[in-house]
Amino acid sequence: MSEPIRLGIAGLGTVGAGVLQLLAAHGERLSRLAGRPIQVRAVSARDRSRKRPIDLSAYQWTDDAVALARSAEIDVFVELIGGEDGVAKASIEAALRAGKHVVTANKALLAHHGTALAALAEENGVALNFEAAVAGGIPIVKTMRESLLGNEITRVYGILNGTCNYILTRMEEEGRPFAEVLEEAQRLGYAEADPSFDVGGTDAAHKLSLLASLAFGARVAFDHVYIEGIEEIAPADFEAADDLGYRIKLLGVALKTDAGIEQRVHPTMVPKHSPVAGVSGVTNCVAVDGDFVGSVMMVGPGAGAGPTASSVVSDVVDIARGVVMAPFITRAGELVSYERARMRAHEGGYYIRLSVYDRPGAFAKIAGRMAEQEVSLESIVQRRPRTALPGLGDRGEPGAPTPVVMITHQTTEEAIRTALEAIERDGHVSEKPRMMRIERL
Amino acid sequence: MSEPIRLGIAGLGTVGAGVLQLLAAHGERLSRLAGRPIQVRAVSARDRSRKRPIDLSAYQWTDDAVALARSAEIDVFVELIGGEDGVAKASIEAALRAGKHVVTANKALLAHHGTALAALAEENGVALNFEAAVAGGIPIVKTMRESLLGNEITRVYGILNGTCNYILTRMEEEGRPFAEVLEEAQRLGYAEADPSFDVGGTDAAHKLSLLASLAFGARVAFDHVYIEGIEEIAPADFEAADDLGYRIKLLGVALKTDAGIEQRVHPTMVPKHSPVAGVSGVTNCVAVDGDFVGSVMMVGPGAGAGPTASSVVSDVVDIARGVVMAPFITRAGELVSYERARMRAHEGGYYIRLSVYDRPGAFAKIAGRMAEQEVSLESIVQRRPRTALPGLGDRGEPGAPTPVVMITHQTTEEAIRTALEAIERDGHVSEKPRMMRIERL
């Protein structure tokens, strides 16, 4: 066997411990398959004395991740510290500059500094692998880098945040409101004490920006992602979706349009019989549409020690085998700065839910506002909800608001927003109109 | 850029034409990414004059695939002829012996001769890549070879034949019998004139034997696959499945048990809410259970020119990049000959449908036969079917047969078969008992 490949691992939380456990379990077989011994040489974390499910005595210890990154003792620096700046960034930069390969699970860092770090890796002729940064155990990065290369990618989308999908699944199954399910998710450990990063859509947007770069040969442009979280979804939306043949998912979608690249994370109506609709609970998925392959989807665990370790280790084995590629497929200097396609230019179908005062002429006025914007309707349902809508009066009372749900044909977001603003101004609705995009799948 | 990588393509049917079209569309970009020009140097097929959707004038032509395989003009031999023996086998062997890399979509050939061909490739230090041989456009081979390496695989399973899944989907949705749907599928081009290879399960078994080898480091053992086709499934089975919360899929499943490796292709009850249940129509899927990653599933097109070409080309690009691995992960000489786990040793839950004469004591006798084999029941439903069962008399008539459906707890196939044989012998049923395995997902 050849020379060993020596790892330095910085960050010994859940994922770091998982990587050490995986290597303890399967390191020997992996070394055989890679053709050279895979050795953990040194580790680093903030607090050596913290209780961990692993024995660290066999590894050199350093408190300084940046020093570890530069150490002559290692060939690969595995960054599992997290955070979009600070020591994670400093140590990765130090490693790349010192000619060390880097493996990281840090989506926030790459979403903000991906293109620059990729350039640094390429200048130094080393790998910057980040399979674990997108959708945990799902090997989507390698699939896009290597397996789907023969395609022009037209769209990439997926369920990229397990916390949101868990909450939406429970809301759908149990008819309960967001706040209540969130609280339970926090109690069960599926949501953080400060959940805004997940439920607000930022985490999914980090991952989407990396997928978009891989798909379209574009510079990573996290600040171009349009983001809407799941906080405003009501039980009434799930009921309407069910009636109309849809499910509600927080989808991240990136596609090329005439206006540039559209990157968006928002609650989305997906047809009940689409594969993505069947992905429930904390599970993630990523689908890629390509001109030759059609559509390929991968489903699996988006987080957790074991799945994330599986991805980190596959990145390490690639390096051990000498497989080093441009991090974002296209070399960093050749990645294109696409126009950001504005959301108002987005084209698609829309779901609209109004709470309409039951007065003569109200409905005609609303229909007129839609017609003014040339929005045509696929279906209109006026129905008594299974659960009460907020702001809805006694339905026996004349003039009390009635829920009205509409599905539009293909139109633009500009037209929808303009129509809804006018409808709200006209005063025939008792609350702000609710709108959700429909994704064609 | 370095030296070009020169391809010889044998077989210019749908897939061969697709590969040429893909390279015409994206060859330049692929060459850039691979770091060297990818060139089709020569092609071969039986009939040069056949009308094809591509211009062949730029390529050398030879009628002799074996001569092409050995040609000094090529570096990679792409075999798209098909067939488990004959010219496909002869030309691949010739190519490997001449030190040419081989890319093939030929599952039948690999199912029968995979281990020997892998050994030949390794002896000659060349690649034998077969992404397109398993599940068409789904990049499952590379995912198992490279991305999931850090796992001990415990089970691999999937929907591996699009024709069967199409027929089952139509039967389920429309409540129609097998023969009628098959005939329609043949008319629409979704099934061959002689459909036995697909509907009988052989094609899925070919693919399963390759997945099992990749998963367990085992020699390819197609003759160890237990095979049952979909011909016997009746509308009444779909109705019962629906009532009980299941769907019916032709699943290929390979797993390690105490008795060896179980490889089986058969109609399977899968829970309605499992991801595999949502895979409809001609779409395929493959799921892999690993000790660290948990479960990862890939969904996509299992056949067709574009998807298959996408896989073939990714195999070519890997070779162009210098990535050459043991075809079945473990080196051929180290692949293990596992015991074949006999189906009678299979453990799982079972679905049983009986047509029971409504006579005093009949049901007690049946229950007794199950008890003798220590088979315990999770549920029993005695119901009037939505459609008539074959062999069922006038239900008003005393003593006429009544459909009875049972779901068992975990038991062995030995116990189930013994109980059903006794039940049939006892004469209280009007037709042979129907049995289907339930997969835990």
Chai-1 contact restraints between the chains, C-beta under 6 A:
chainA,res_idxA,chainB,res_idxB,connection_type,confidence,min_distance_angstrom,max_distance_angstrom,comment,restraint_id
A,L22,B,G150,contact,1.0,0.0,6.0,A-B,restraint_1
A,L22,B,F292,contact,1.0,0.0,6.0,A-B,restraint_2
A,H26,B,G150,contact,1.0,0.0,6.0,A-B,restraint_3
A,G137,B,V293,contact,1.0,0.0,6.0,A-B,restraint_4
A,P139,B,T143,contact,1.0,0.0,6.0,A-B,restraint_5
A,P139,B,S147,contact,1.0,0.0,6.0,A-B,restraint_6
A,K142,B,S147,contact,1.0,0.0,6.0,A-B,restraint_7
A,T143,B,P139,contact,1.0,0.0,6.0,A-B,restraint_8
A,S147,B,P139,contact,1.0,0.0,6.0,A-B,restraint_9
A,S147,B,K142,contact,1.0,0.0,6.0,A-B,restraint_10
A,S147,B,S314,contact,1.0,0.0,6.0,A-B,restraint_11
A,L149,B,S314,contact,1.0,0.0,6.0,A-B,restraint_12
A,L149,B,V317,contact,1.0,0.0,6.0,A-B,restraint_13
A,G150,B,L22,contact,1.0,0.0,6.0,A-B,restraint_14
A,G150,B,H26,contact,1.0,0.0,6.0,A-B,restraint_15
A,G150,B,S310,contact,1.0,0.0,6.0,A-B,restraint_16
A,G150,B,V313,contact,1.0,0.0,6.0,A-B,restraint_17
A,G150,B,S314,contact,1.0,0.0,6.0,A-B,restraint_18
A,N151,B,S310,contact,1.0,0.0,6.0,A-B,restraint_19
A,P275,B,G278,contact,1.0,0.0,6.0,A-B,restraint_20
A,P275,B,V299,contact,1.0,0.0,6.0,A-B,restraint_21
A,G278,B,P275,contact,1.0,0.0,6.0,A-B,restraint_22
A,G278,B,G278,contact,1.0,0.0,6.0,A-B,restraint_23
A,F292,B,L22,contact,1.0,0.0,6.0,A-B,restraint_24
A,F292,B,G306,contact,1.0,0.0,6.0,A-B,restraint_25
A,F292,B,A309,contact,1.0,0.0,6.0,A-B,restraint_26
A,F292,B,S310,contact,1.0,0.0,6.0,A-B,restraint_27
A,V293,B,G137,contact,1.0,0.0,6.0,A-B,restraint_28
A,V293,B,P307,contact,1.0,0.0,6.0,A-B,restraint_29
A,V293,B,S310,contact,1.0,0.0,6.0,A-B,restraint_30
A,G294,B,P301,contact,1.0,0.0,6.0,A-B,restraint_31
A,G294,B,P307,contact,1.0,0.0,6.0,A-B,restraint_32
A,V296,B,G300,contact,1.0,0.0,6.0,A-B,restraint_33
A,M297,B,V299,contact,1.0,0.0,6.0,A-B,restraint_34
A,M298,B,M298,contact,1.0,0.0,6.0,A-B,restraint_35
A,V299,B,P275,contact,1.0,0.0,6.0,A-B,restraint_36
A,V299,B,M297,contact,1.0,0.0,6.0,A-B,restraint_37
A,G300,B,V296,contact,1.0,0.0,6.0,A-B,restraint_38
A,P301,B,G294,contact,1.0,0.0,6.0,A-B,restraint_39
A,G306,B,F292,contact,1.0,0.0,6.0,A-B,restraint_40
A,P307,B,V293,contact,1.0,0.0,6.0,A-B,restraint_41
A,P307,B,G294,contact,1.0,0.0,6.0,A-B,restraint_42
A,A309,B,F292,contact,1.0,0.0,6.0,A-B,restraint_43
A,S310,B,G150,contact,1.0,0.0,6.0,A-B,restraint_44
A,S310,B,N151,contact,1.0,0.0,6.0,A-B,restraint_45
A,S310,B,F292,contact,1.0,0.0,6.0,A-B,restraint_46
A,S310,B,V293,contact,1.0,0.0,6.0,A-B,restraint_47
A,V313,B,G150,contact,1.0,0.0,6.0,A-B,restraint_48
A,S314,B,S147,contact,1.0,0.0,6.0,A-B,restraint_49
A,S314,B,L149,contact,1.0,0.0,6.0,A-B,restraint_50
A,S314,B,G150,contact,1.0,0.0,6.0,A-B,restraint_51
A,V317,B,L149,contact,1.0,0.0,6.0,A-B,restraint_52
A,V323,B,V323,contact,1.0,0.0,6.0,A-B,restraint_53
